[in-house]
Amino acid sequence: MGRAVVRYSQAFKMQVVKELAEGRWRSREEARQRYGIRGGATVVAWVRKYGPPEIQGRVIRVESTNERDQVKELKAKIKALERALVDSDIRSALDRAYFDIVCREHGVKDPAALKKSIAEKLSQERTETDRAE
């Protein structure tokens, strides 16, 4: 005949998890042994289901000084790029506003057509410059 299946009540499971959270047991394994719980992963499953985040397991990251410096450098670069993007957006908005003002003051009827014409001329100039090099 096989081993008997033991079913634990929800109240019992929560009590074990509560005791772990309060620090009564040094580890899940100690709690498991004290209560005679057979399954090695049983208490782990209870902690995942009923436990507060602080006892659900932690990931500890060990970094070298170089890695920390690299992270700081990358964060600084991100901030600089974000500032540059904001500056670029502001310049672009100002350029559009100035263009609209100039078009109005000079009686340009179709600003979109003028933009297209300017873009074509710039493209031709770039092509000519590239060929010359």
C-alpha positions, -999 to 999 in steps of 0.1 A, spaced: 0 0 0 13 36 -9 21 64 13 -8 84 28 -15 118 12 -14 145 38 -37 176 32 -29 207 52 -56 232 60 -53 268 47 -51 280 83 -22 257 90 -4 268 58 -9 305 67 3 299 102 36 284 90 41 313 66 33 338 93 59 323 116 85 324 88 77 361 82 80 368 119 114 352 120 104 323 143 122 299 119 156 306 103 146 290 70 117 273 52 135 240 57 136 244 94 99 252 95 93 221 73 112 199 96 97 212 128 62 205 116 71 172 99 60 184 65 72 158 40 74 176 7 106 196 2 89 222 -20 56 223 0 66 253 23 81 271 -7 48 269 -25 29 281 6 53 311 9 48 320 -28 10 317 -24 4 333 11 37 350 20 45 387 21 70 399 -6 98 403 19 100 365 25 93 352 -10 129 351 -19 153 377 -29 177 381 -58 210 394 -47 231 410 -74 268 412 -69 285 439 -90 321 448 -95 332 484 -92 336 485 -130 300 474 -135 287 500 -111 307 527 -128 294 515 -162 258 517 -150 264 552 -137 279 562 -170 250 547 -190 225 565 -168 243 598 -173 243 592 -211 206 584 -210 200 617 -192 221 636 -216 203 620 -246 169 628 -230 180 665 -226 193 666 -262 160 651 -274 140 678 -256 163 705 -270 159 691 -305 121 690 -301 121 726 -290 144 737 -319 121 718 -343 90 735 -329 107 769 -332 118 762 -367 83 753 -378 69 784 -361 96 807 -378 89 790 -411 51 797 -408 58 833 -398 82 839 -428 56 823 -452 29 846 -439 50 877 -441 61 869 -476 27 859 -489 35 822 -495 2 806 -504 13 769 -501 39 764 -474 38 726 -479 48 730 -516 76 753 -506 89 728 -480 88 701 -507 107 723 -531 133 731 -505 137 695 -496 143 685 -533 169 712 -537 187 701 -506 186 665 -518 201 675 -551 229 695 -534 238 665 -512 239 642 -542 262 667 -561 284 670 -530 287 632 -526 296 628 -563 323 655 -560 340 637 -530 
